[in-house]
Amino acid sequence: MRQPTQQPKRREFKPLQDGRIQRVQVFLMEDLLAAVDTDTDPSFAKARVRAKKPNGDLEITTREITIVNRCEEISVDSGRYAKAEWIDGEWQLYVADCPAQSQSMMSMSMSMGGGGEMSSGAPPPPGGP
């Protein structure tokens, strides 16, 4: 008597440890602020992984990961589309869809006494303040 074919078990999601690149598309559930210090004080935010549906559209899954931001000049608002890559044991941001003056950057500036104005360290544009 023929045995029914067993369905392969769905692999639990674990980033590969064999050196291959692991990347995911995500929906940021929290503001991802800029790091205070790249080496010693990164920022963190929860994100939900996006998966492609059979029709090609993306959907937000229930799988949640923590994104680590080591960039001192980049912040991303919650609710934004982003991509993360597994690097040295953590999910690090490598792409984000955000406007030049994101709310999280302005919030960070206000909390640091900046009055809500973004400062990139660059001189103001011609005709600017």
N, CA, C and O atoms as a GROMACS GRO file, in nm:
protein
  516
    1MET      N    1   0.083  -0.117   0.000
    1MET     CA    2   0.000   0.000   0.000
    1MET      C    3   0.089   0.124   0.000
    1MET      O    4   0.184   0.135   0.077
    2ARG      N    5   0.056   0.213  -0.084
    2ARG     CA    6   0.136   0.336  -0.099
    2ARG      C    7   0.109   0.432   0.016
    2ARG      O    8  -0.007   0.458   0.050
    3GLN      N    9   0.216   0.484   0.075
    3GLN     CA   10   0.205   0.581   0.184
    3GLN      C   11   0.180   0.719   0.126
    3GLN      O   12   0.234   0.753   0.022
    4PRO      N   13   0.097   0.800   0.194
    4PRO     CA   14   0.074   0.937   0.144
    4PRO      C   15   0.204   1.016   0.151
    4PRO      O   16   0.286   0.999   0.242
    5THR      N   17   0.221   1.103   0.054
    5THR     CA   18   0.340   1.188   0.051
    5THR      C   19   0.332   1.288   0.166
    5THR      O   20   0.231   1.356   0.184
    6GLN      N   21   0.440   1.294   0.242
    6GLN     CA   22   0.443   1.389   0.353
    6GLN      C   23   0.476   1.527   0.301
    6GLN      O   24   0.564   1.545   0.217
    7GLN      N   25   0.404   1.624   0.354
    7GLN     CA   26   0.433   1.763   0.321
    7GLN      C   27   0.561   1.803   0.395
    7GLN      O   28   0.577   1.768   0.512
    8PRO      N   29   0.650   1.874   0.328
    8PRO     CA   30   0.770   1.918   0.400
    8PRO      C   31   0.730   2.012   0.513
    8PRO      O   32   0.638   2.093   0.499
    9LYS      N   33   0.800   1.999   0.625
    9LYS     CA   34   0.772   2.088   0.738
    9LYS      C   35   0.816   2.228   0.702
    9LYS      O   36   0.921   2.249   0.639
   10ARG      N   37   0.735   2.323   0.742
   10ARG     CA   38   0.771   2.462   0.718
   10ARG      C   39   0.885   2.498   0.812
   10ARG      O   40   0.875   2.483   0.933
   11ARG      N   41   0.991   2.546   0.754
   11ARG     CA   42   1.110   2.581   0.830
   11ARG      C   43   1.082   2.704   0.915
   11ARG      O   44   1.026   2.802   0.866
   12GLU      N   45   1.120   2.698   1.042
   12GLU     CA   46   1.110   2.818   1.124
   12GLU      C   47   1.209   2.919   1.072
   12GLU      O   48   1.319   2.883   1.028
   13PHE      N   49   1.170   3.044   1.076
   13PHE     CA   50   1.256   3.148   1.021
   13PHE      C   51   1.378   3.170   1.111
   13PHE      O   52   1.365   3.208   1.227
   14LYS      N   53   1.493   3.145   1.054
   14LYS     CA   54   1.620   3.173   1.122
   14LYS      C   55   1.716   3.224   1.015
   14LYS      O   56   1.731   3.161   0.910
   15PRO      N   57   1.779   3.334   1.040
   15PRO     CA   58   1.876   3.383   0.942
   15PRO      C   59   1.983   3.277   0.918
   15PRO      O   60   2.026   3.209   1.011
   16LEU      N   61   2.025   3.265   0.796
   16LEU     CA   62   2.125   3.164   0.761
   16LEU      C   63   2.259   3.198   0.824
   16LEU      O   64   2.297   3.315   0.834
   17GLN      N   65   2.329   3.098   0.865
   17GLN     CA   66   2.458   3.117   0.930
   17GLN      C   67   2.574   3.080   0.837
   17GLN      O   68   2.688   3.074   0.881
   18ASP      N   69   2.545   3.055   0.711
   18ASP     CA   70   2.650   3.008   0.620
   18ASP      C   71   2.707   3.118   0.531
   18ASP      O   72   2.771   3.088   0.430
   19GLY      N   73   2.685   3.244   0.568
   19GLY     CA   74   2.745   3.352   0.492
   19GLY      C   75   2.660   3.408   0.380
   19GLY      O   76   2.696   3.510   0.321
   20ARG      N   77   2.547   3.344   0.350
   20ARG     CA   78   2.460   3.398   0.246
   20ARG      C   79   2.386   3.519   0.300
   20ARG      O   80   2.357   3.528   0.419
   21ILE      N   81   2.354   3.610   0.211
   21ILE     CA   82   2.284   3.732   0.250
   21ILE      C   83   2.139   3.700   0.283
   21ILE      O   84   2.072   3.628   0.209
   22GLN      N   85   2.092   3.752   0.395
   22GLN     CA   86   1.952   3.740   0.434
   22GLN      C   87   1.893   3.879   0.441
   22GLN      O   88   1.942   3.964   0.515
   23ARG      N   89   1.789   3.903   0.364
   23ARG     CA   90   1.723   4.033   0.362
   23ARG      C   91   1.573   4.012   0.373
   23ARG      O   92   1.519   3.912   0.325
   24VAL      N   93   1.506   4.107   0.437
   24VAL     CA   94   1.361   4.103   0.449
   24VAL      C   95   1.304   4.242   0.422
   24VAL      O   96   1.370   4.344   0.441
   25GLN      N   97   1.179   4.242   0.376
   25GLN     CA   98   1.104   4.365   0.361
   25GLN      C   99   1.018   4.378   0.485
   25GLN      O  100   0.962   4.279   0.533
   26VAL      N  101   1.007   4.501   0.538
   26VAL     CA  102   0.936   4.517   0.664
   26VAL      C  103   0.845   4.639   0.664
   26VAL      O  104   0.855   4.728   0.579
   27PHE      N  105   0.756   4.640   0.763
   27PHE     CA  106   0.670   4.752   0.797
   27PHE      C  107   0.714   4.795   0.937
   27PHE      O  108   0.702   4.717   1.032
   28LEU      N  109   0.764   4.918   0.951
   28LEU     CA  110   0.810   4.964   1.081
   28LEU      C  111   0.692   4.993   1.173
   28LEU      O  112   0.604   5.070   1.137
   29MET      N  113   0.691   4.933   1.288
   29MET     CA  114   0.584   4.950   1.385
   29MET      C  115   0.614   5.062   1.483
   29MET      O  116   0.525   5.109   1.554
   30GLU      N  117   0.739   5.106   1.488
   30GLU     CA  118   0.783   5.213   1.579
   30GLU      C  119   0.877   5.305   1.502
   30GLU      O  120   0.935   5.266   1.401
   31ASP      N  121   0.892   5.429   1.550
   31ASP     CA  122   0.992   5.518   1.493
   31ASP      C  123   1.130   5.457   1.516
   31ASP      O  124   1.159   5.408   1.625
   32LEU      N  125   1.213   5.459   1.414
   32LEU     CA  126   1.351   5.413   1.425
   32LEU      C  127   1.439   5.537   1.425
   32LEU      O  128   1.468   5.594   1.320
   33LEU      N  129   1.480   5.578   1.542
   33LEU     CA  130   1.560   5.700   1.555
   33LEU      C  131   1.703   5.677   1.511
   33LEU      O  132   1.749   5.563   1.502
   34ALA      N  133   1.774   5.786   1.485
   34ALA     CA  134   1.916   5.778   1.451
   34ALA      C  135   1.993   5.729   1.572
   34ALA      O  136   1.954   5.754   1.686
   35ALA      N  137   2.102   5.658   1.547
   35ALA     CA  138   2.188   5.610   1.656
   35ALA      C  139   2.255   5.730   1.724
   35ALA      O  140   2.286   5.829   1.658
   36VAL      N  141   2.277   5.720   1.854
   36VAL     CA  142   2.353   5.822   1.924
   36VAL      C  143   2.501   5.802   1.891
   36VAL      O  144   2.573   5.899   1.868
   37ASP      N  145   2.545   5.676   1.889
   37ASP     CA  146   2.683   5.642   1.854
   37ASP      C  147   2.679   5.510   1.778
   37ASP      O  148   2.621   5.412   1.826
   38THR      N  149   2.740   5.506   1.660
   38THR     CA  150   2.737   5.387   1.575
   38THR      C  151   2.785   5.262   1.649
   38THR      O  152   2.723   5.156   1.640
   39ASP      N  153   2.895   5.275   1.722
   39ASP     CA  154   2.957   5.159   1.785
   39ASP      C  155   2.895   5.119   1.918
   39ASP      O  156   2.890   5.000   1.950
   40THR      N  157   2.849   5.215   1.996
   40THR     CA  158   2.809   5.184   2.133
   40THR      C  159   2.664   5.214   2.168
   40THR      O  160   2.616   5.166   2.270
   41ASP      N  161   2.592   5.292   2.087
   41ASP     CA  162   2.456   5.330   2.123
   41ASP      C  163   2.364   5.338   2.000
   41ASP      O  164   2.319   5.446   1.963
   42PRO      N  165   2.335   5.222   1.938
   42PRO     CA  166   2.242   5.222   1.825
   42PRO      C  167   2.099   5.238   1.875
   42PRO      O  168   2.074   5.232   1.995
   43SER      N  169   2.004   5.258   1.783
   43SER     CA  170   1.863   5.262   1.821
   43SER      C  171   1.795   5.135   1.772
   43SER      O  172   1.849   5.062   1.688
   44PHE      N  173   1.676   5.108   1.824
   44PHE     CA  174   1.602   4.986   1.793
   44PHE      C  175   1.456   5.017   1.767
   44PHE      O  176   1.400   5.112   1.821
   45ALA      N  177   1.394   4.936   1.682
   45ALA     CA  178   1.250   4.948   1.658
   45ALA      C  179   1.195   4.813   1.614
   45ALA      O  180   1.263   4.735   1.548
   46LYS      N  181   1.071   4.788   1.653
   46LYS     CA  182   1.002   4.666   1.612
   46LYS      C  183   0.949   4.684   1.469
   46LYS      O  184   0.908   4.793   1.430
   47ALA      N  185   0.952   4.575   1.395
   47ALA     CA  186   0.901   4.577   1.257
   47ALA      C  187   0.834   4.443   1.228
   47ALA      O  188   0.870   4.341   1.287
   48ARG      N  189   0.738   4.446   1.138
   48ARG     CA  190   0.674   4.323   1.092
   48ARG      C  191   0.722   4.294   0.951
   48ARG      O  192   0.732   4.383   0.867
   49VAL      N  193   0.753   4.167   0.927
   49VAL     CA  194   0.803   4.124   0.797
   49VAL      C  195   0.689   4.125   0.696
   49VAL      O  196   0.575   4.089   0.728
   50ARG      N  197   0.721   4.168   0.575
   50ARG     CA  198   0.625   4.165   0.464
   50ARG      C  199   0.657   4.044   0.377
   50ARG      O  200   0.773   4.010   0.357
   51ALA      N  201   0.553   3.980   0.327
   51ALA     CA  202   0.570   3.864   0.240
   51ALA      C  203   0.491   3.885   0.111
   51ALA      O  204   0.390   3.955   0.109
   52LYS      N  205   0.539   3.825   0.005
   52LYS     CA  206   0.472   3.838  -0.123
   52LYS      C  207   0.359   3.735  -0.134
   52LYS      O  208   0.379   3.617  -0.108
   53LYS      N  209   0.241   3.783  -0.172
   53LYS     CA  210   0.126   3.697  -0.193
   53LYS      C  211   0.136   3.637  -0.334
   53LYS      O  212   0.214   3.686  -0.416
   54PRO      N  213   0.060   3.532  -0.362
   54PRO     CA  214   0.064   3.470  -0.495
   54PRO      C  215   0.038   3.567  -0.609
   54PRO      O  216   0.089   3.548  -0.720
   55ASN      N  217  -0.042   3.672  -0.584
   55ASN     CA  218  -0.073   3.767  -0.691
   55ASN      C  219   0.036   3.873  -0.708
   55ASN      O  220   0.026   3.960  -0.795
   56GLY      N  221   0.142   3.866  -0.624
   56GLY     CA  222   0.253   3.960  -0.637
   56GLY      C  223   0.248   4.077  -0.540
   56GLY      O  224   0.347   4.147  -0.522
   57ASP      N  225   0.132   4.100  -0.477
   57ASP     CA  226   0.120   4.207  -0.378
   57ASP      C  227   0.194   4.167  -0.251
   57ASP      O  228   0.217   4.049  -0.226
   58LEU      N  229   0.231   4.267  -0.172
   58LEU     CA  230   0.292   4.240  -0.042
   58LEU      C  231   0.186   4.245   0.066
   58LEU      O  232   0.089   4.319   0.056
   59GLU      N  233   0.206   4.164   0.170
   59GLU     CA  234   0.119   4.169   0.287
   59GLU      C  235   0.206   4.170   0.412
   59GLU      O  236   0.314   4.113   0.414
   60ILE      N  237   0.157   4.236   0.515
   60ILE     CA  238   0.228   4.241   0.642
   60ILE      C  239   0.193   4.115   0.721
   60ILE      O  240   0.076   4.086   0.745
   61THR      N  241   0.296   4.041   0.760
   61THR     CA  242   0.276   3.916   0.834
   61THR      C  243   0.275   3.944   0.985
   61THR      O  244   0.290   4.058   1.028
   62THR      N  245   0.258   3.840   1.062
   62THR     CA  246   0.263   3.852   1.208
   62THR      C  247   0.406   3.833   1.260
   62THR      O  248   0.431   3.852   1.379
   63ARG      N  249   0.497   3.795   1.173
   63ARG     CA  250   0.637   3.773   1.216
   63ARG      C  251   0.702   3.907   1.248
   63ARG      O  252   0.706   3.997   1.164
   64GLU      N  253   0.752   3.919   1.368
   64GLU     CA  254   0.808   4.045   1.416
   64GLU      C  255   0.958   4.031   1.439
   64GLU      O  256   1.005   3.931   1.491
   65ILE      N  257   1.032   4.134   1.398
   65ILE     CA  258   1.176   4.138   1.422
   65ILE      C  259   1.213   4.274   1.481
   65ILE      O  260   1.134   4.368   1.477
   66THR      N  261   1.332   4.282   1.536
   66THR     CA  262   1.383   4.408   1.588
   66THR      C  263   1.490   4.460   1.491
   66THR      O  264   1.587   4.390   1.462
   67ILE      N  265   1.470   4.581   1.442
   67ILE     CA  266   1.565   4.646   1.353
   67ILE      C  267   1.663   4.726   1.438
   67ILE      O  268   1.623   4.796   1.531
   68VAL      N  269   1.791   4.717   1.406
   68VAL     CA  270   1.895   4.794   1.474
   68VAL      C  271   1.943   4.901   1.377
   68VAL      O  272   1.979   4.870   1.263
   69ASN      N  273   1.944   5.026   1.422
   69ASN     CA  274   1.992   5.135   1.338
   69ASN      C  275   2.124   5.185   1.395
   69ASN      O  276   2.128   5.239   1.506
   70ARG      N  277   2.232   5.168   1.320
   70ARG     CA  278   2.364   5.216   1.362
   70ARG      C  279   2.403   5.344   1.289
   70ARG      O  280   2.513   5.395   1.308
   71CYS      N  281   2.314   5.396   1.206
   71CYS     CA  282   2.340   5.520   1.132
   71CYS      C  283   2.308   5.640   1.220
   71CYS      O  284   2.199   5.648   1.278
   72GLU      N  285   2.400   5.732   1.231
   72GLU     CA  286   2.381   5.849   1.315
   72GLU      C  287   2.305   5.962   1.246
   72GLU      O  288   2.264   6.058   1.312
   73GLU      N  289   2.285   5.952   1.116
   73GLU     CA  290   2.219   6.059   1.040
   73GLU      C  291   2.088   6.015   0.976
   73GLU      O  292   2.030   6.090   0.899
   74ILE      N  293   2.041   5.894   1.007
   74ILE     CA  294   1.920   5.842   0.943
   74ILE      C  295   1.819   5.800   1.048
   74ILE      O  296   1.852   5.728   1.142
   75SER      N  297   1.697   5.847   1.033
   75SER     CA  298   1.585   5.802   1.116
   75SER      C  299   1.467   5.774   1.023
   75SER      O  300   1.457   5.831   0.915
   76VAL      N  301   1.379   5.684   1.067
   76VAL     CA  302   1.265   5.644   0.984
   76VAL      C  303   1.140   5.641   1.071
   76VAL      O  304   1.141   5.586   1.181
   77ASP      N  305   1.032   5.701   1.020
   77ASP     CA  306   0.905   5.704   1.092
   77ASP      C  307   0.838   5.567   1.094
   77ASP      O  308   0.858   5.486   1.004
   78SER      N  309   0.758   5.544   1.198
   78SER     CA  310   0.678   5.422   1.203
   78SER      C  311   0.580   5.423   1.086
   78SER      O  312   0.544   5.529   1.034
   79GLY      N  313   0.539   5.306   1.044
   79GLY     CA  314   0.445   5.294   0.934
   79GLY      C  315   0.510   5.296   0.797
   79GLY      O  316   0.441   5.285   0.695
   80ARG      N  317   0.641   5.309   0.792
   80ARG     CA  318   0.712   5.316   0.664
   80ARG      C  319   0.760   5.180   0.616
   80ARG      O  320   0.782   5.088   0.695
   81TYR      N  321   0.774   5.169   0.486
   81TYR     CA  322   0.832   5.052   0.421
   81TYR      C  323   0.984   5.061   0.435
   81TYR      O  324   1.042   5.167   0.416
   82ALA      N  325   1.046   4.948   0.468
   82ALA     CA  326   1.192   4.945   0.480
   82ALA      C  327   1.241   4.805   0.447
   82ALA      O  328   1.162   4.711   0.431
   83LYS      N  329   1.371   4.792   0.438
   83LYS     CA  330   1.435   4.662   0.418
   83LYS      C  331   1.546   4.648   0.521
   83LYS      O  332   1.613   4.744   0.557
   84ALA      N  333   1.564   4.525   0.567
   84ALA     CA  334   1.667   4.498   0.666
   84ALA      C  335   1.751   4.380   0.620
   84ALA      O  336   1.704   4.292   0.548
   85GLU      N  337   1.876   4.380   0.664
   85GLU     CA  338   1.971   4.275   0.629
   85GLU      C  339   2.033   4.220   0.757
   85GLU      O  340   2.062   4.296   0.850
   86TRP      N  341   2.052   4.088   0.762
   86TRP     CA  342   2.111   4.023   0.879
   86TRP      C  343   2.262   4.042   0.873
   86TRP      O  344   2.328   3.987   0.785
   87ILE      N  345   2.316   4.119   0.968
   87ILE     CA  346   2.459   4.148   0.972
   87ILE      C  347   2.508   4.129   1.115
   87ILE      O  348   2.454   4.190   1.208
   88ASP      N  349   2.607   4.045   1.133
   88ASP     CA  350   2.669   4.024   1.264
   88ASP      C  351   2.568   4.001   1.376
   88ASP      O  352   2.581   4.057   1.485
   89GLY      N  353   2.468   3.919   1.348
   89GLY     CA  354   2.374   3.880   1.452
   89GLY      C  355   2.261   3.976   1.479
   89GLY      O  356   2.194   3.964   1.581
   90GLU      N  357   2.238   4.074   1.390
   90GLU     CA  358   2.128   4.168   1.411
   90GLU      C  359   2.070   4.211   1.277
   90GLU      O  360   2.139   4.211   1.175
   91TRP      N  361   1.941   4.248   1.278
   91TRP     CA  362   1.876   4.300   1.159
   91TRP      C  363   1.907   4.449   1.149
   91TRP      O  364   1.862   4.528   1.232
   92GLN      N  365   1.983   4.487   1.046
   92GLN     CA  366   2.020   4.627   1.027
   92GLN      C  367   1.948   4.684   0.907
   92GLN      O  368   1.934   4.618   0.804
   93LEU      N  369   1.903   4.808   0.920
   93LEU     CA  370   1.836   4.881   0.814
   93LEU      C  371   1.930   4.902   0.696
   93LEU      O  372   2.046   4.940   0.716
   94TYR      N  373   1.883   4.876   0.573
   94TYR     CA  374   1.965   4.911   0.457
   94TYR      C  375   1.888   4.988   0.351
   94TYR      O  376   1.949   5.045   0.260
   95VAL      N  377   1.756   4.992   0.360
   95VAL     CA  378   1.675   5.074   0.270
   95VAL      C  379   1.552   5.120   0.348
   95VAL      O  380   1.495   5.044   0.426
   96ALA      N  381   1.512   5.245   0.326
   96ALA     CA  382   1.388   5.293   0.389
   96ALA      C  383   1.322   5.395   0.298
   96ALA      O  384   1.390   5.476   0.235
   97ASP      N  385   1.191   5.390   0.293
   97ASP     CA  386   1.112   5.484   0.215
   97ASP      C  387   1.065   5.593   0.309
   97ASP      O  388   0.965   5.578   0.379
   98CYS      N  389   1.138   5.704   0.310
   98CYS     CA  390   1.100   5.812   0.402
   98CYS      C  391   1.130   5.948   0.340
   98CYS      O  392   1.223   5.961   0.260
   99PRO      N  393   1.052   6.047   0.378
   99PRO     CA  394   1.076   6.181   0.325
   99PRO      C  395   1.202   6.242   0.387
   99PRO      O  396   1.253   6.192   0.487
  100ALA      N  397   1.249   6.348   0.328
  100ALA     CA  398   1.371   6.413   0.376
  100ALA      C  399   1.356   6.464   0.518
  100ALA      O  400   1.453   6.463   0.594
  101GLN      N  401   1.238   6.508   0.557
  101GLN     CA  402   1.218   6.560   0.692
  101GLN      C  403   1.118   6.472   0.767
  101GLN      O  404   1.003   6.509   0.786
  102SER      N  405   1.165   6.354   0.807
  102SER     CA  406   1.076   6.261   0.875
  102SER      C  407   1.041   6.312   1.014
  102SER      O  408   1.119   6.382   1.077
  103GLN      N  409   0.922   6.276   1.062
  103GLN     CA  410   0.875   6.318   1.193
  103GLN      C  411   0.966   6.268   1.304
  103GLN      O  412   0.988   6.338   1.402
  104SER      N  413   1.020   6.146   1.290
  104SER     CA  414   1.105   6.093   1.396
  104SER      C  415   1.232   6.176   1.408
  104SER      O  416   1.283   6.193   1.518
  105MET      N  417   1.285   6.226   1.298
  105MET     CA  418   1.404   6.311   1.304
  105MET      C  419   1.369   6.443   1.372
  105MET      O  420   1.449   6.494   1.451
  106MET      N  421   1.252   6.498   1.343
  106MET     CA  422   1.213   6.623   1.405
  106MET      C  423   1.188   6.603   1.554
  106MET      O  424   1.222   6.690   1.634
  107SER      N  425   1.127   6.490   1.592
  107SER     CA  426   1.104   6.461   1.733
  107SER      C  427   1.236   6.449   1.807
  107SER      O  428   1.250   6.499   1.918
  108MET      N  429   1.332   6.382   1.745
  108MET     CA  430   1.462   6.366   1.809
  108MET      C  431   1.528   6.502   1.826
  108MET      O  432   1.589   6.529   1.930
  109SER      N  433   1.517   6.588   1.725
  109SER     CA  434   1.577   6.720   1.732
  109SER      C  435   1.515   6.802   1.845
  109SER      O  436   1.585   6.872   1.917
  110MET      N  437   1.381   6.792   1.859
  110MET     CA  438   1.313   6.866   1.965
  110MET      C  439   1.356   6.815   2.102
  110MET      O  440   1.375   6.894   2.195
  111SER      N  441   1.372   6.682   2.116
  111SER     CA  442   1.410   6.627   2.246
  111SER      C  443   1.554   6.664   2.281
  111SER      O  444   1.593   6.656   2.397
  112MET      N  445   1.632   6.705   2.182
  112MET     CA  446   1.770   6.745   2.206
  112MET      C  447   1.782   6.897   2.212
  112MET      O  448   1.893   6.950   2.214
  113GLY      N  449   1.668   6.967   2.216
  113GLY     CA  450   1.670   7.112   2.228
  113GLY      C  451   1.684   7.184   2.096
  113GLY      O  452   1.721   7.302   2.093
  114GLY      N  453   1.655   7.116   1.987
  114GLY     CA  454   1.672   7.176   1.856
  114GLY      C  455   1.551   7.251   1.805
  114GLY      O  456   1.555   7.305   1.694
  115GLY      N  457   1.444   7.256   1.882
  115GLY     CA  458   1.327   7.332   1.840
  115GLY      C  459   1.251   7.272   1.725
  115GLY      O  460   1.168   7.339   1.664
  116GLY      N  461   1.279   7.144   1.692
  116GLY     CA  462   1.204   7.077   1.586
  116GLY      C  463   1.259   7.098   1.448
  116GLY      O  464   1.201   7.050   1.351
  117GLU      N  465   1.370   7.168   1.434
  117GLU     CA  466   1.428   7.189   1.302
  117GLU      C  467   1.534   7.083   1.279
  117GLU      O  468   1.616   7.055   1.367
  118MET      N  469   1.533   7.026   1.160
  118MET     CA  470   1.634   6.924   1.129
  118MET      C  471   1.768   6.990   1.107
  118MET      O  472   1.777   7.100   1.052
  119SER      N  473   1.870   6.923   1.150
  119SER     CA  474   2.005   6.971   1.127
  119SER      C  475   2.088   6.856   1.076
  119SER      O  476   2.103   6.755   1.145
  120SER      N  477   2.143   6.870   0.957
  120SER     CA  478   2.225   6.765   0.901
  120SER      C  479   2.372   6.798   0.912
  120SER      O  480   2.456   6.718   0.871
  121GLY      N  481   2.404   6.913   0.966
  121GLY     CA  482   2.543   6.954   0.973
  121GLY      C  483   2.589   7.026   0.848
  121GLY      O  484   2.698   7.083   0.845
  122ALA      N  485   2.506   7.025   0.745
  122ALA     CA  486   2.540   7.093   0.621
  122ALA      C  487   2.496   7.238   0.628
  122ALA      O  488   2.403   7.270   0.703
  123PRO      N  489   2.560   7.326   0.553
  123PRO     CA  490   2.518   7.466   0.553
  123PRO      C  491   2.377   7.478   0.495
  123PRO      O  492   2.335   7.394   0.416
  124PRO      N  493   2.304   7.583   0.535
  124PRO     CA  494   2.167   7.599   0.482
  124PRO      C  495   2.170   7.626   0.332
  124PRO      O  496   2.270   7.676   0.280
  125PRO      N  497   2.062   7.592   0.262
  125PRO     CA  498   2.057   7.615   0.118
  125PRO      C  499   2.055   7.765   0.090
  125PRO      O  500   2.019   7.845   0.177
  126PRO      N  501   2.094   7.803  -0.030
  126PRO     CA  502   2.090   7.946  -0.066
  126PRO      C  503   1.951   8.003  -0.043
  126PRO      O  504   1.852   7.943  -0.083
  127GLY      N  505   1.946   8.118   0.020
  127GLY     CA  506   1.818   8.182   0.048
  127GLY      C  507   1.750   8.125   0.170
  127GLY      O  508   1.641   8.171   0.207
  128GLY      N  509   1.813   8.024   0.236
  128GLY     CA  510   1.756   7.960   0.355
  128GLY      C  511   1.792   8.039   0.480
  128GLY      O  512   1.844   8.150   0.471
  129PRO      N  513   1.762   7.981   0.597
  129PRO     CA  514   1.785   8.053   0.724
  129PRO      C  515   1.929   8.084   0.752
  129PRO      O  516   1.961   8.143   0.855
   0.00000   0.00000   0.00000
